[in-house]
């Protein structure tokens, strides 16, 4: 869902900005995997796969608040793919 939303938004950005945004997304993803992967692996090793999945869900759940805020403010399009609604302020 995140990648789809960003790809739709990036399609209207100028290429220089798009490259910067994609680079930051990629670096953030890599940092999250480096920092979170071993910790979640340790939870799985010590407890269980079910516990690791629960911890992962708990760590990722705050993003729903960010999406809700963006939708409320109108800064995140809820249009289906291919039906982009561009918001200008």
N, C-alpha and C positions, 0 to 999 in steps of 0.2 A: 504494500500500500504506500509506504513512504517513497520507494523508488518510483512508482507510477506517478505520484503527485509531483515529485520533483522533476521528473522527465517532462511532464506536461508544462510545468512552469518554466523550465529551462528552454523549451522550444521557442519562447518569445523573447528571450534575453539575447543581448549581443554576445558574440562569441567570446570576447575577452572576459566578460563577467561569468559566462557559462563555464569556461575552463577553470576559473578560480573557485566557483561553487562546487563543481565536480571534484576538484582536487581536495578541497576541505572536507567534503563528504567522505571521500576515500580515506583520507588521513584519520578522520574521526572513527570510521569503521575499523580501521586497522588498530588504532589505539584501544578501542573497546574490546577487540578480540584478544589483544596482548594482555590487557589488564584483567579482563573478565574471564577469559578462557581457562587459565590455570586455577582461578578461584572456584569456578563452577565445577571444574574437574575434581578439585579436592573435595568439594561437597559430595560429588557423586561417589568418589572413592571411599570416603569416610562413612557416608550414610547410604544413599541409594540414588538410582536414576530418577525416581519419582521426586525425591527431595531436591535434586539439582534442577529439575524442570520447574518445580514450585518456586525456587529461589530466582531462577531466570525470569519467570513470569512476574514475580514481585519487583524485580529490578527494572523490567521494561514497562510496567504498568503506569508510571507517572507520565509517559508520553501521551496517554489518553487525555490527561488534563491539558496538555499543551495543544493538542488537536482541538479539543472542545473550545478552548480560548480563541484559537485562530478562526474557527468556524463562527463563533459568536461575533468576533470583530469583523468578519467578512474578508479576512486576509487569506483564507484558504478556500479554494473553489471546491464545491462538492459535486460539480458536474461530472458526468461519466467521461471516460477517456475518449478523446476525439471531439468532445463538445465543450472545449475550454471556454470559460467565461473570464475575461480579463477585467480585473478591478483596477480602476485608476483613481487616484486621490489627488 
